[in-house]
Amino acid sequence: MYVTCSSSTPFFVYKEVPLPHTSDNIKLHFEDLLDCYEIHCFKIITDDAANMKCVFLMSHEIATQEIDDDDEDDDIEKI
């Protein structure tokens, strides 16, 4: 897994993801990498492998659902 980041200090990171390359294992290591470098906003470019699609499409759906849930909470009238 390669990560590039540009802000005030550009950097490049290589992290090997140990086998098996399941979506759960990739997601675990990817999230650890984001946390380690305090990355909150990102773009992802992957190959068309099913495990990669599963990791990042599911993560996007969960994030979108959380945003929608927050919007619904705003619509609730407090008594």
Jmol script that loads the backbone (N, CA, C; Angstrom):
load data "model"
ATOM      1  N   MET A   1       0.860  -1.153   0.000  1.00  0.00           N
ATOM      2  CA  MET A   1       0.000   0.000   0.000  1.00  0.00           C
ATOM      3  C   MET A   1       0.912   1.223   0.000  1.00  0.00           C
ATOM      4  N   TYR A   2       0.666   2.138  -0.932  1.00  0.00           N
ATOM      5  CA  TYR A   2       1.422   3.380  -1.006  1.00  0.00           C
ATOM      6  C   TYR A   2       0.505   4.533  -0.627  1.00  0.00           C
ATOM      7  N   VAL A   3       1.024   5.464   0.115  1.00  0.00           N
ATOM      8  CA  VAL A   3       0.258   6.649   0.486  1.00  0.00           C
ATOM      9  C   VAL A   3       1.107   7.873   0.184  1.00  0.00           C
ATOM     10  N   THR A   4       0.510   8.823  -0.507  1.00  0.00           N
ATOM     11  CA  THR A   4       1.169  10.111  -0.693  1.00  0.00           C
ATOM     12  C   THR A   4       0.285  11.166  -0.062  1.00  0.00           C
ATOM     13  N   CYS A   5       0.909  12.181   0.464  1.00  0.00           N
ATOM     14  CA  CYS A   5       0.160  13.241   1.119  1.00  0.00           C
ATOM     15  C   CYS A   5       0.864  14.558   0.854  1.00  0.00           C
ATOM     16  N   SER A   6       0.092  15.560   0.503  1.00  0.00           N
ATOM     17  CA  SER A   6       0.708  16.873   0.331  1.00  0.00           C
ATOM     18  C   SER A   6      -0.085  17.889   1.129  1.00  0.00           C
ATOM     19  N   SER A   7       0.593  18.537   1.985  1.00  0.00           N
ATOM     20  CA  SER A   7       0.042  19.663   2.750  1.00  0.00           C
ATOM     21  C   SER A   7       1.210  20.613   2.919  1.00  0.00           C
ATOM     22  N   SER A   8       1.570  20.922   4.121  1.00  0.00           N
ATOM     23  CA  SER A   8       2.744  21.776   4.302  1.00  0.00           C
ATOM     24  C   SER A   8       4.036  20.997   4.067  1.00  0.00           C
ATOM     25  N   THR A   9       3.998  19.686   4.318  1.00  0.00           N
ATOM     26  CA  THR A   9       5.171  18.843   4.106  1.00  0.00           C
ATOM     27  C   THR A   9       4.773  17.626   3.279  1.00  0.00           C
ATOM     28  N   PRO A  10       5.201  17.549   2.031  1.00  0.00           N
ATOM     29  CA  PRO A  10       4.860  16.374   1.222  1.00  0.00           C
ATOM     30  C   PRO A  10       5.607  15.135   1.730  1.00  0.00           C
ATOM     31  N   PHE A  11       4.940  13.999   1.710  1.00  0.00           N
ATOM     32  CA  PHE A  11       5.617  12.770   2.083  1.00  0.00           C
ATOM     33  C   PHE A  11       5.040  11.586   1.320  1.00  0.00           C
ATOM     34  N   PHE A  12       5.772  10.507   1.370  1.00  0.00           N
ATOM     35  CA  PHE A  12       5.418   9.284   0.673  1.00  0.00           C
ATOM     36  C   PHE A  12       5.658   8.136   1.639  1.00  0.00           C
ATOM     37  N   VAL A  13       4.701   7.224   1.768  1.00  0.00           N
ATOM     38  CA  VAL A  13       4.816   6.109   2.705  1.00  0.00           C
ATOM     39  C   VAL A  13       4.535   4.810   1.967  1.00  0.00           C
ATOM     40  N   TYR A  14       5.312   3.794   2.272  1.00  0.00           N
ATOM     41  CA  TYR A  14       5.051   2.447   1.770  1.00  0.00           C
ATOM     42  C   TYR A  14       4.803   1.560   2.972  1.00  0.00           C
ATOM     43  N   LYS A  15       3.702   0.827   2.937  1.00  0.00           N
ATOM     44  CA  LYS A  15       3.399  -0.105   4.019  1.00  0.00           C
ATOM     45  C   LYS A  15       2.962  -1.418   3.389  1.00  0.00           C
ATOM     46  N   GLU A  16       3.613  -2.486   3.788  1.00  0.00           N
ATOM     47  CA  GLU A  16       3.247  -3.794   3.268  1.00  0.00           C
ATOM     48  C   GLU A  16       2.077  -4.334   4.080  1.00  0.00           C
ATOM     49  N   VAL A  17       1.053  -4.783   3.390  1.00  0.00           N
ATOM     50  CA  VAL A  17      -0.100  -5.390   4.048  1.00  0.00           C
ATOM     51  C   VAL A  17       0.130  -6.896   4.035  1.00  0.00           C
ATOM     52  N   PRO A  18       0.233  -7.502   5.221  1.00  0.00           N
ATOM     53  CA  PRO A  18       0.496  -8.941   5.267  1.00  0.00           C
ATOM     54  C   PRO A  18      -0.696  -9.742   4.739  1.00  0.00           C
ATOM     55  N   LEU A  19      -0.399 -10.943   4.287  1.00  0.00           N
ATOM     56  CA  LEU A  19      -1.460 -11.838   3.819  1.00  0.00           C
ATOM     57  C   LEU A  19      -2.348 -12.217   4.992  1.00  0.00           C
ATOM     58  N   PRO A  20      -3.591 -12.534   4.757  1.00  0.00           N
ATOM     59  CA  PRO A  20      -4.304 -12.541   3.476  1.00  0.00           C
ATOM     60  C   PRO A  20      -4.757 -11.129   3.100  1.00  0.00           C
ATOM     61  N   HIS A  21      -4.885 -10.887   1.830  1.00  0.00           N
ATOM     62  CA  HIS A  21      -5.311  -9.574   1.348  1.00  0.00           C
ATOM     63  C   HIS A  21      -6.832  -9.517   1.232  1.00  0.00           C
ATOM     64  N   THR A  22      -7.484  -9.811   2.334  1.00  0.00           N
ATOM     65  CA  THR A  22      -8.946  -9.719   2.387  1.00  0.00           C
ATOM     66  C   THR A  22      -9.331  -8.258   2.584  1.00  0.00           C
ATOM     67  N   SER A  23     -10.578  -7.957   2.303  1.00  0.00           N
ATOM     68  CA  SER A  23     -11.030  -6.572   2.475  1.00  0.00           C
ATOM     69  C   SER A  23     -10.903  -6.138   3.937  1.00  0.00           C
ATOM     70  N   ASP A  24     -11.193  -7.024   4.871  1.00  0.00           N
ATOM     71  CA  ASP A  24     -11.086  -6.676   6.297  1.00  0.00           C
ATOM     72  C   ASP A  24      -9.646  -6.363   6.697  1.00  0.00           C
ATOM     73  N   ASN A  25      -8.699  -7.161   6.213  1.00  0.00           N
ATOM     74  CA  ASN A  25      -7.295  -6.949   6.547  1.00  0.00           C
ATOM     75  C   ASN A  25      -6.767  -5.657   5.916  1.00  0.00           C
ATOM     76  N   ILE A  26      -7.125  -5.414   4.669  1.00  0.00           N
ATOM     77  CA  ILE A  26      -6.705  -4.182   3.994  1.00  0.00           C
ATOM     78  C   ILE A  26      -7.283  -2.973   4.719  1.00  0.00           C
ATOM     79  N   LYS A  27      -8.566  -3.049   5.065  1.00  0.00           N
ATOM     80  CA  LYS A  27      -9.215  -1.929   5.750  1.00  0.00           C
ATOM     81  C   LYS A  27      -8.541  -1.638   7.091  1.00  0.00           C
ATOM     82  N   LEU A  28      -8.216  -2.673   7.838  1.00  0.00           N
ATOM     83  CA  LEU A  28      -7.556  -2.510   9.132  1.00  0.00           C
ATOM     84  C   LEU A  28      -6.234  -1.755   8.979  1.00  0.00           C
ATOM     85  N   HIS A  29      -5.406  -2.179   8.034  1.00  0.00           N
ATOM     86  CA  HIS A  29      -4.100  -1.546   7.842  1.00  0.00           C
ATOM     87  C   HIS A  29      -4.234  -0.148   7.256  1.00  0.00           C
ATOM     88  N   PHE A  30      -5.208   0.048   6.391  1.00  0.00           N
ATOM     89  CA  PHE A  30      -5.433   1.371   5.812  1.00  0.00           C
ATOM     90  C   PHE A  30      -5.861   2.363   6.895  1.00  0.00           C
ATOM     91  N   GLU A  31      -6.788   1.957   7.751  1.00  0.00           N
ATOM     92  CA  GLU A  31      -7.246   2.835   8.831  1.00  0.00           C
ATOM     93  C   GLU A  31      -6.121   3.138   9.821  1.00  0.00           C
ATOM     94  N   ASP A  32      -5.278   2.146  10.105  1.00  0.00           N
ATOM     95  CA  ASP A  32      -4.125   2.382  10.983  1.00  0.00           C
ATOM     96  C   ASP A  32      -3.199   3.436  10.385  1.00  0.00           C
ATOM     97  N   LEU A  33      -2.995   3.356   9.078  1.00  0.00           N
ATOM     98  CA  LEU A  33      -2.129   4.315   8.394  1.00  0.00           C
ATOM     99  C   LEU A  33      -2.715   5.723   8.438  1.00  0.00           C
ATOM    100  N   LEU A  34      -4.021   5.833   8.211  1.00  0.00           N
ATOM    101  CA  LEU A  34      -4.671   7.145   8.287  1.00  0.00           C
ATOM    102  C   LEU A  34      -4.555   7.726   9.690  1.00  0.00           C
ATOM    103  N   ASP A  35      -4.785   6.896  10.691  1.00  0.00           N
ATOM    104  CA  ASP A  35      -4.677   7.356  12.082  1.00  0.00           C
ATOM    105  C   ASP A  35      -3.246   7.769  12.428  1.00  0.00           C
ATOM    106  N   CYS A  36      -2.286   6.990  11.990  1.00  0.00           N
ATOM    107  CA  CYS A  36      -0.883   7.249  12.306  1.00  0.00           C
ATOM    108  C   CYS A  36      -0.443   8.625  11.810  1.00  0.00           C
ATOM    109  N   TYR A  37      -0.894   9.004  10.618  1.00  0.00           N
ATOM    110  CA  TYR A  37      -0.487  10.283  10.038  1.00  0.00           C
ATOM    111  C   TYR A  37      -1.572  11.354  10.146  1.00  0.00           C
ATOM    112  N   GLU A  38      -2.624  11.046  10.897  1.00  0.00           N
ATOM    113  CA  GLU A  38      -3.726  11.988  11.121  1.00  0.00           C
ATOM    114  C   GLU A  38      -4.293  12.533   9.809  1.00  0.00           C
ATOM    115  N   ILE A  39      -4.538  11.607   8.873  1.00  0.00           N
ATOM    116  CA  ILE A  39      -5.108  11.973   7.575  1.00  0.00           C
ATOM    117  C   ILE A  39      -6.623  11.849   7.683  1.00  0.00           C
ATOM    118  N   HIS A  40      -7.337  12.914   7.343  1.00  0.00           N
ATOM    119  CA  HIS A  40      -8.790  12.908   7.461  1.00  0.00           C
ATOM    120  C   HIS A  40      -9.490  12.974   6.110  1.00  0.00           C
ATOM    121  N   CYS A  41      -8.833  13.506   5.120  1.00  0.00           N
ATOM    122  CA  CYS A  41      -9.409  13.667   3.794  1.00  0.00           C
ATOM    123  C   CYS A  41      -8.518  12.945   2.804  1.00  0.00           C
ATOM    124  N   PHE A  42      -9.103  12.132   1.953  1.00  0.00           N
ATOM    125  CA  PHE A  42      -8.250  11.391   1.037  1.00  0.00           C
ATOM    126  C   PHE A  42      -8.994  11.029  -0.235  1.00  0.00           C
ATOM    127  N   LYS A  43      -8.209  10.722  -1.264  1.00  0.00           N
ATOM    128  CA  LYS A  43      -8.715  10.160  -2.512  1.00  0.00           C
ATOM    129  C   LYS A  43      -8.027   8.825  -2.685  1.00  0.00           C
ATOM    130  N   ILE A  44      -8.738   7.888  -3.260  1.00  0.00           N
ATOM    131  CA  ILE A  44      -8.200   6.544  -3.400  1.00  0.00           C
ATOM    132  C   ILE A  44      -8.189   6.155  -4.866  1.00  0.00           C
ATOM    133  N   ILE A  45      -7.058   5.621  -5.300  1.00  0.00           N
ATOM    134  CA  ILE A  45      -6.946   5.050  -6.640  1.00  0.00           C
ATOM    135  C   ILE A  45      -6.500   3.613  -6.442  1.00  0.00           C
ATOM    136  N   THR A  46      -7.281   2.670  -6.951  1.00  0.00           N
ATOM    137  CA  THR A  46      -6.949   1.254  -6.789  1.00  0.00           C
ATOM    138  C   THR A  46      -7.043   0.559  -8.135  1.00  0.00           C
ATOM    139  N   ASP A  47      -6.620  -0.706  -8.121  1.00  0.00           N
ATOM    140  CA  ASP A  47      -6.903  -1.527  -9.280  1.00  0.00           C
ATOM    141  C   ASP A  47      -8.367  -1.956  -9.174  1.00  0.00           C
ATOM    142  N   ASP A  48      -8.805  -2.816 -10.027  1.00  0.00           N
ATOM    143  CA  ASP A  48     -10.216  -3.199 -10.058  1.00  0.00           C
ATOM    144  C   ASP A  48     -10.480  -4.481  -9.263  1.00  0.00           C
ATOM    145  N   ALA A  49      -9.598  -4.798  -8.318  1.00  0.00           N
ATOM    146  CA  ALA A  49      -9.742  -6.027  -7.542  1.00  0.00           C
ATOM    147  C   ALA A  49     -10.963  -5.949  -6.625  1.00  0.00           C
ATOM    148  N   ALA A  50     -11.646  -7.057  -6.497  1.00  0.00           N
ATOM    149  CA  ALA A  50     -12.877  -7.104  -5.704  1.00  0.00           C
ATOM    150  C   ALA A  50     -12.625  -6.740  -4.241  1.00  0.00           C
ATOM    151  N   ASN A  51     -11.483  -7.172  -3.681  1.00  0.00           N
ATOM    152  CA  ASN A  51     -11.219  -6.865  -2.269  1.00  0.00           C
ATOM    153  C   ASN A  51     -11.033  -5.367  -2.053  1.00  0.00           C
ATOM    154  N   MET A  52     -10.389  -4.688  -2.997  1.00  0.00           N
ATOM    155  CA  MET A  52     -10.195  -3.241  -2.872  1.00  0.00           C
ATOM    156  C   MET A  52     -11.523  -2.505  -3.022  1.00  0.00           C
ATOM    157  N   LYS A  53     -12.335  -2.927  -3.980  1.00  0.00           N
ATOM    158  CA  LYS A  53     -13.648  -2.299  -4.159  1.00  0.00           C
ATOM    159  C   LYS A  53     -14.482  -2.464  -2.897  1.00  0.00           C
ATOM    160  N   CYS A  54     -14.429  -3.654  -2.315  1.00  0.00           N
ATOM    161  CA  CYS A  54     -15.215  -3.939  -1.112  1.00  0.00           C
ATOM    162  C   CYS A  54     -14.803  -3.019   0.034  1.00  0.00           C
ATOM    163  N   VAL A  55     -13.508  -2.859   0.245  1.00  0.00           N
ATOM    164  CA  VAL A  55     -13.019  -2.012   1.340  1.00  0.00           C
ATOM    165  C   VAL A  55     -13.529  -0.594   1.193  1.00  0.00           C
ATOM    166  N   PHE A  56     -13.304   0.002   0.027  1.00  0.00           N
ATOM    167  CA  PHE A  56     -13.529   1.429  -0.107  1.00  0.00           C
ATOM    168  C   PHE A  56     -14.955   1.786  -0.492  1.00  0.00           C
ATOM    169  N   LEU A  57     -15.661   0.929  -1.183  1.00  0.00           N
ATOM    170  CA  LEU A  57     -17.069   1.216  -1.456  1.00  0.00           C
ATOM    171  C   LEU A  57     -17.887   1.091  -0.186  1.00  0.00           C
ATOM    172  N   MET A  58     -17.599   0.065   0.630  1.00  0.00           N
ATOM    173  CA  MET A  58     -18.324  -0.093   1.891  1.00  0.00           C
ATOM    174  C   MET A  58     -18.018   1.065   2.830  1.00  0.00           C
ATOM    175  N   SER A  59     -16.762   1.497   2.890  1.00  0.00           N
ATOM    176  CA  SER A  59     -16.391   2.618   3.755  1.00  0.00           C
ATOM    177  C   SER A  59     -17.116   3.879   3.330  1.00  0.00           C
ATOM    178  N   HIS A  60     -17.228   4.086   2.013  1.00  0.00           N
ATOM    179  CA  HIS A  60     -17.926   5.264   1.494  1.00  0.00           C
ATOM    180  C   HIS A  60     -19.411   5.200   1.849  1.00  0.00           C
ATOM    181  N   GLU A  61     -20.019   4.018   1.706  1.00  0.00           N
ATOM    182  CA  GLU A  61     -21.442   3.870   2.026  1.00  0.00           C
ATOM    183  C   GLU A  61     -21.690   4.131   3.508  1.00  0.00           C
ATOM    184  N   ILE A  62     -20.814   3.649   4.370  1.00  0.00           N
ATOM    185  CA  ILE A  62     -20.976   3.867   5.811  1.00  0.00           C
ATOM    186  C   ILE A  62     -20.840   5.350   6.134  1.00  0.00           C
ATOM    187  N   ALA A  63     -19.845   6.007   5.558  1.00  0.00           N
ATOM    188  CA  ALA A  63     -19.644   7.440   5.807  1.00  0.00           C
ATOM    189  C   ALA A  63     -20.834   8.239   5.311  1.00  0.00           C
ATOM    190  N   THR A  64     -21.354   7.884   4.146  1.00  0.00           N
ATOM    191  CA  THR A  64     -22.515   8.580   3.595  1.00  0.00           C
ATOM    192  C   THR A  64     -23.723   8.378   4.494  1.00  0.00           C
ATOM    193  N   GLN A  65     -23.907   7.167   5.004  1.00  0.00           N
ATOM    194  CA  GLN A  65     -25.026   6.875   5.897  1.00  0.00           C
ATOM    195  C   GLN A  65     -24.915   7.692   7.177  1.00  0.00           C
ATOM    196  N   GLU A  66     -23.690   7.811   7.725  1.00  0.00           N
ATOM    197  CA  GLU A  66     -23.504   8.594   8.949  1.00  0.00           C
ATOM    198  C   GLU A  66     -23.854  10.057   8.720  1.00  0.00           C
ATOM    199  N   ILE A  67     -23.492  10.599   7.559  1.00  0.00           N
ATOM    200  CA  ILE A  67     -23.831  11.987   7.234  1.00  0.00           C
ATOM    201  C   ILE A  67     -25.338  12.133   7.128  1.00  0.00           C
ATOM    202  N   ASP A  68     -25.997  11.174   6.461  1.00  0.00           N
ATOM    203  CA  ASP A  68     -27.455  11.219   6.332  1.00  0.00           C
ATOM    204  C   ASP A  68     -28.121  11.138   7.700  1.00  0.00           C
ATOM    205  N   ASP A  69     -27.597  10.287   8.593  1.00  0.00           N
ATOM    206  CA  ASP A  69     -28.160  10.158   9.937  1.00  0.00           C
ATOM    207  C   ASP A  69     -28.027  11.465  10.707  1.00  0.00           C
ATOM    208  N   ASP A  70     -26.895  12.150  10.552  1.00  0.00           N
ATOM    209  CA  ASP A  70     -26.703  13.441  11.214  1.00  0.00           C
ATOM    210  C   ASP A  70     -27.715  14.457  10.706  1.00  0.00           C
ATOM    211  N   ASP A  71     -27.974  14.447   9.402  1.00  0.00           N
ATOM    212  CA  ASP A  71     -28.948  15.366   8.823  1.00  0.00           C
ATOM    213  C   ASP A  71     -30.343  15.088   9.362  1.00  0.00           C
ATOM    214  N   GLU A  72     -30.688  13.803   9.540  1.00  0.00           N
ATOM    215  CA  GLU A  72     -32.000  13.447  10.065  1.00  0.00           C
ATOM    216  C   GLU A  72     -32.150  13.944  11.498  1.00  0.00           C
ATOM    217  N   ASP A  73     -31.072  13.871  12.281  1.00  0.00           N
ATOM    218  CA  ASP A  73     -31.121  14.350  13.662  1.00  0.00           C
ATOM    219  C   ASP A  73     -31.428  15.841  13.712  1.00  0.00           C
ATOM    220  N   ASP A  74     -30.954  16.591  12.723  1.00  0.00           N
ATOM    221  CA  ASP A  74     -31.209  18.027  12.676  1.00  0.00           C
ATOM    222  C   ASP A  74     -32.685  18.320  12.436  1.00  0.00           C
ATOM    223  N   ASP A  75     -33.386  17.384  11.774  1.00  0.00           N
ATOM    224  CA  ASP A  75     -34.793  17.587  11.453  1.00  0.00           C
ATOM    225  C   ASP A  75     -35.712  17.301  12.639  1.00  0.00           C
ATOM    226  N   ILE A  76     -35.190  16.647  13.675  1.00  0.00           N
ATOM    227  CA  ILE A  76     -36.015  16.296  14.830  1.00  0.00           C
ATOM    228  C   ILE A  76     -36.208  17.538  15.694  1.00  0.00           C
ATOM    229  N   GLU A  77     -37.451  17.828  15.978  1.00  0.00           N
ATOM    230  CA  GLU A  77     -37.751  19.000  16.802  1.00  0.00           C
ATOM    231  C   GLU A  77     -37.576  18.639  18.265  1.00  0.00           C
ATOM    232  N   LYS A  78     -36.826  19.436  18.975  1.00  0.00           N
ATOM    233  CA  LYS A  78     -36.598  19.188  20.397  1.00  0.00           C
ATOM    234  C   LYS A  78     -37.692  19.872  21.200  1.00  0.00           C
ATOM    235  N   ILE A  79     -38.212  19.162  22.195  1.00  0.00           N
ATOM    236  CA  ILE A  79     -39.297  19.703  23.025  1.00  0.00           C
ATOM    237  C   ILE A  79     -38.727  20.163  24.346  1.00  0.00           C
TER     238      ILE A  79
END
end "model"
wireframe off; spacefill off
backbone 0.3
color backbone group
